[in-house]
Amino acid sequence: MKAIVTTTYGEHRIAATDGDGNTVRIPRDPALGFEEQHDAACRALCEKMEWRGTLAKGHMLTNGVSTGRVYVWTGNPPWTETLTVPSGV
């Protein structure tokens, strides 16, 4: 399964990568909040790679501080692997 990770890159950029070498860096936009800036970086990578679909997102925490976001595809993109977790686990 492909995931996209966004992180702050220096003081003025947000980076998005899929871990396979596909990366974009966009300038931080002070008019946007933290989450919106990371969403914009994720969208920029998806546009660059011509990926379409719906992603779920969550925080990436370091010592209790949000340092970025992790995005994963929902639905069934072609590279999807699944994991079923039984109830009660």
C-alpha positions, 0 to 999 in steps of 0.5 A: 500500500502506498502512503504519503508522509508530509513534514515541515522542511526547514522554516519555509517549506512543506515536503510530501513523499511516498517513500519510493523517491517521489517527492514535492516541496512547496512553500509554506503559506502563512494564510493557511493553517498547519493542517491545510499546508500539509494537505496542500503538499499531499495534493501537490504530490498527487497531482504530480504523480496523477494519482486520484482517489480519497485519502484518510489522514492522521497526525504524525507525533514526535514527543507529543507534538504534531510534526506532520501528517500521514495519508493513506488511500481508502478504497481499492487502488491497484497497489492496495494490500489489506489487513483484517483485524478481528473484532475484540483484538 
